[in-house]
Structure formats: C-alpha cells, structure tokens
Amino acid sequence: MLEWLNRRFFGYLFIEMSGFSPERFLNMCTVHEIELWNVVNSGQTYQFFMTVSGFRKIKPIVRKSKVRLRILKKFGLPFFLYRNKNRKFYAAGFLGFFMILYSLSLFIWDIEFDGNQMYTYDTLLKYCESEKIHYGMQKSKIDCDGLEESLRTAFPEITWVSARVSGTRLLVKIKENEVLSQIPVKDETPCDLVAEKDGVITSMIVRTGVPMVAVGDTVTKGQVLVSGTLPVIGDSEEIINTHYVHSDADIRARTEHHYTKQIPMYRKIDVETGRVRKGYYIKAFRYSFLLMRPRPDGTSWKRTMEEEQLHLFENFYLPIYTGKITGKEYISYERPYKEEEKKELAHKFNKDYEKKLLEKGVQILENHVKILDNESLCQIAIDFVTDEPLGRQEALEIQRTEEPEETNHSDERN
C-alpha cells in the first residue's frame, strides 16, 4: 500500500523499449537498483512501468545498451497537476475539499463510552451535554482531565475514567465498582411496622419492638404488627415512662393478588402484500435529503431504516450519515380472537405479573387464570395466592411528657 501511494504521489511512466540489446538494458537496471515492473515482451519491443526518479537515472544505461525508449503514458500527481494547471475552478474545488476536511477535523463528531454497564449510554451522554460537551464542539475546548473528575464525582459507582480525543471522536473508558461504594447507614428513627395489605401471618421474627399479632392471625391493611412504643411499668403496675424504638422484624403472610386485563373482541391483522419500496437518504448536520418514490394514495406502508455514520479512518468520523429505507406495503383487517390466541395472551400476562411478583421476593403458592367473554370485551382475570413480606415502616408521633419536679422539704429547727 505504501509503495502504491509513493508511486502515485511522485509519478511513474509507461515505457516502450526497442533497439539492439534490450536484455542488457534490463540487466543493467537490476544492477543499478532501478525499479521496473510489469515487464512484457511483445516480440519486437518491451513494455514496462518505471518511476520518474528511475527514468532520470537511465540515460547512461540507454547509451551503453543502444536502445530507444518512448514514453507511452504518464501517471501520478505531478502529471495530473500539470495537465490541469489552467483549470482554476477545478483546482479551487480540489483545495476546498481538503480545507473542508481540515475544518471538520477540528470538531467532535462522535462520542463513545466503553465499559459502562450500570449507567446507560443516554445517561452519560446527557450528563456530558450538561457539562457543555456535545457533538459538534471544538476539540480544543474539551478538558479531558476535568471531564474525568466530574464523571467520578457525579456517578459514585464509577471508580476509574479515561477520556481522550482521537481524530474527531471523544473516547471515554469507564470502570465501575462491583461492590457497594459505602456502607449504608442504619436507620434508627422510631417507627411501627404496619401491614401493607390484608393477609394471614405465616411467620414472624421480631428483633426490636413489641409484637401486636401472632402467627395465624388475620390482619388488615394498615394494622400495626410491631409497635415501636415500649412502656416502662413501675412497681405499682403503672406506666412511668415510654421509650420509642425503630421496629425491626421479618414478617411474612399469606396474601392474595388480583389482576384483570381487558382486550377487545376483535384483533387487527396486518398482512404484507409483497410490494416493496426502497430508498436512500443522506443527512449532514441538521439537513437531510431523501431519495424515494412517493407512497401511492390510499396505501399503508411499514418502513425500516438502516443508518451509518461516514468516516475516513477508524477515528476520523464525519457529521454525515447515510441510510437505507425499506418500505413494505400492508393491508389491515379485523377478526375475532381465536381461543388459542386468547390463551396465549392470558399466558403472557400471567408470566409478566408472575415475574414482577418474584422480583419483589414474593413466593407464589397458587395461580389461577380465567378468561371471561362478554359482548364487547374479553377479560382476563388472574388470581395469585402468595406468601410475601408484609410489614412496612410507619413513623411514630412521639409524645413527650414533662416529669414532675422533685422537691425536698426539711424541717428547720431553731
């Protein structure tokens, strides 16, 4: 590749050779390390390629070997510039092209994040935009060290950042912490544990607080399960003081979840006709140009797009995008849901609800699905019998009482 570029830049010639001793000429060129390539013997003559610098050195060799050389064609940048020296607009356009490329190379046209798993690409990109780092900004205005520090400060789970500008791209490599960045502070705020919903207590382990229910009891939503109010009882069986604590307990209960989903009796079906329209578009900065046949009136189409950003080299991206559009015609009609389709939808909804419950630590004991039809709607009813954590914290209203002042009475004797 480098050799090909070198020949194109400095120029090369296509030569025809005839005369007394062409073989001697070829041997002498080899001895003097003058490059010849694609040598072809056409019977009376030889044809080959050679560089301009090599042609300038062969005058003594031509005289000694008694051959004649004739230039058939000239290639390369020097000859191209010479042939077009009077084409001012052509030269101006040629120079303008490279000036535009140079101008584009002064800006950022692509931002890439590598190593991010906890934080999405959109999240990190929006943060960079809030820090005035965005597409189309000058590379000289990017403070990579400042960006690294601000990312570590704004996102506690990021432990290491490396930002650098390469070509027209801003490359940000990230390493996230796989363990907790800090130990959570234990909450000591006085509170009760109350029932989040109705249920029957199945297990109960109380670490702090006064249990107000027992295993097997039926509780209702909002009922206090563990009280954070600890009365202090004196010798006379009277409450002399009250302490407030942060109730802590593991309580599980048998509960029920009910979900309903309504779907229309008729289903819309899209069927492709087989007609396809293809088109292309190009987008530069905020402007775009679409090349595609117009859609016939009264027809419906679905379109898919494939977009690619142009780049000259690996890290020399341009603010130019090309895309391919594929449109497929379809017609729509409605028909009643089939029984199999209703069952598939019910199974899908059931699995979706089940997944949400399992993510919350809920154990599913029973699962019932019913499909109920009426004249206008189909209703899918899903009932779960579950075993799940029940208590939630509810802050206490602390009532403070003033203790009576103790006074000492002494008899004064004269």
Number of C-alpha atoms within 10 A of each C-alpha: 5 7 8 8 11 13 17 16 14 15 19 23 20 17 19 20 18 16 15 11 14 18 12 16 21 16 13 17 18 12 9 12 10 16 13 17 11 10 14 12 12 9 7 8 14 18 20 16 21 19 22 17 13 17 16 9 13 15 10 10 17 20 11 12 18 15 17 15 14 12 12 12 11 17 17 18 15 15 16 12 12 9 10 11 11 10 10 10 9 12 14 10 11 11 12 12 12 11 12 10 14 11 10 18 18 15 22 26 26 19 17 13 15 13 12 15 10 11 13 10 15 9 9 16 17 13 16 16 11 10 13 12 21 19 17 16 14 16 19 10 10 18 13 17 12 11 19 18 13 15 20 16 12 10 12 13 19 19 15 14 20 15 19 16 17 13 19 26 22 24 19 19 16 20 15 18 13 10 7 9 11 8 6 7 6 6 7 10 15 20 23 27 28 21 23 17 18 17 22 19 23 18 15 18 12 14 13 14 22 20 19 12 15 15 14 14 12 14 21 15 13 15 17 21 27 26 23 25 20 13 14 12 12 10 7 7 8 10 11 12 13 14 11 19 18 23 26 22 19 12 22 21 25 21 21 18 13 10 13 13 13 13 15 14 18 15 14 12 12 13 11 15 11 8 10 14 15 14 15 16 16 17 16 13 11 7 8 12 11 13 12 15 9 8 12 8 6 5 9 15 17 11 12 10 12 10 14 11 16 13 15 9 10 10 16 18 20 23 19 17 16 16 15 17 17 16 18 16 18 17 12 10 10 11 10 11 16 12 10 9 12 17 16 12 15 20 14 12 19 20 12 11 14 17 12 11 17 12 9 10 11 17 17 17 12 11 14 11 17 13 16 11 14 8 7 10 13 18 19 22 18 21 16 21 16 20 22 22 22 23 24 19 18 19 13 17 10 12 7 8 8 5 8 6 6 6 6 5 6 6 5 5 4 3
